[in-house]
Amino acid sequence: MRREDIVGLDKRRVWHPWTAMQQYIDSGDPLVIERAEGARLYDADGRCFIDAGSSWWVATLGHGHPRLVAALTRQAERLAHTSLAGVTHAPAALLGEMLCEAAPPGIARVFYSDNGSTAVEVALKMAHQFWRNQDRPGKRLFVSLEQAFHGETLGASGLCGIASFTQGHAALVRDCLHVPVPLDEAGCAAAADALDRLLAERRDEIAALFLEPRVQGGAGMRIFPAEYLRRARALCDAHEVLLVADEIFAGYGRTGPMWGCDSAGISPDIMCVSKGFSGGMLPMAATLATERVFAAFFGGIDRALLHGHSYCGNPLGAAVAIEVLRVYREEQILEQAAPKAARIAEGFRRLARIPGVRRPRSLGMIGAVDLARTPSYFGATGWRVAERAQQRGVLLRPLGDTVYIAPPLSIADAELDEVLAVLEEAVAAAWGE
Ligand SMILES: *Cc1c(COP(=O)(O)O)cnc(C)c1O
């Protein structure tokens, strides 16, 4: 198909996510991606772009990793799908074992689903019913951090701390309690005190605390200290509240270690994984739990978790997710990424020299800056930078006034240097306009 035919059909039929469609149809000039390899995307005009955001944070191993393609192909020839209700298969069983081994200590059980929001939805039900099954049905409130993002289904939206994200459907959403996030070490004590007060006051009503360990992605890459995670873990224990770690973005080495929780040496009671879970190849997610959480669901069907999706534990996704874990181990993905993380840190320190650039920050394979005093998702400065970067072959998607990179962990050093150089140029140029 020719490029203009694809765009014509697209503008006639496709409703894009997070997109003002009138403007898109009137003047949008979408990239038409034809293929991808490693950290690069190739479009219908033969142009090549470095995928600096890992295609919405999923492609942690880049695109088309030969081992993942081979695992997918092998599995497709054998068994593409069967339900997981009263049925099992090798990929689901083996992945469960490998995932629990890779997870923080204490995580022992895996509930499969097929996208990040759904993994969070399962965690909400699991946490609530955990208490109900122990005759404490009053524990039905949830706490999340200010500026939290946990996905887009209605339950997950209820945890969201970013008003602009939920304004269109706020009336449908059951709200939750929010606590402040410490953005530096100095703020940790006050934030932990606030959490302590809330959990103490409402311990009979609160089921769980949800958090994105170490970095609030959707909020604009807000990084917070590991110390807060340790405090939160201790407070949840003291007040009988479950700790749910949403590792959907932070996991799989995005923040440095395998899990965001690892940097604090803590284990959650429930943990959500997706995105890097299947290396960006298939929709796949899981909600993991400790044996204690799992055991609360023993007994008759009235105590069981009555939840499940058509594609739970899909064999294709599971086969790819197994191969992802093997590639992480055998290609030493985390070890290889460490010096790249240092390059990102250095590159973002350099960016800070450009006047008007605020709050340069980095953590693992993430770097971000703000281009406004009070950054907003509806701000336009980031888009000016992204447009320039795209002209120079680097694909970014800003969060309003926040510009960030979150490239594949496997990106080559030369590609990463190119991303950083282009970004510096684009920020300086956009600022001069
Ligand atoms: C992306 C994301 C989600 C939602 O995952 P989807 O697959 O987009 O539904 C939830 N939590 C966090 C922290 C995320 O980054």
The ligand as a Gaussian input file, in Angstrom:
#p B3LYP/6-31G(d) Opt

LIG

0 1
 C        1.456000       1.855000      31.167000
 C        1.171000       1.715000      32.604000
 C       -0.015000       1.121000      33.043000
 C       -1.097000       0.666000      32.095000
 O       -0.676000      -0.313000      31.220000
 P       -1.505000      -0.532000      29.838000
 O       -0.914000      -1.761000      29.252000
 O       -1.238000       0.698000      29.034000
 O       -2.920000      -0.680000      30.192000
 C       -0.202000       0.984000      34.404000
 N        0.713000       1.407000      35.277000
 C        1.869000       1.980000      34.893000
 C        2.862000       2.412000      35.921000
 C        2.133000       2.168000      33.544000
 O        3.246000       2.784000      33.151000

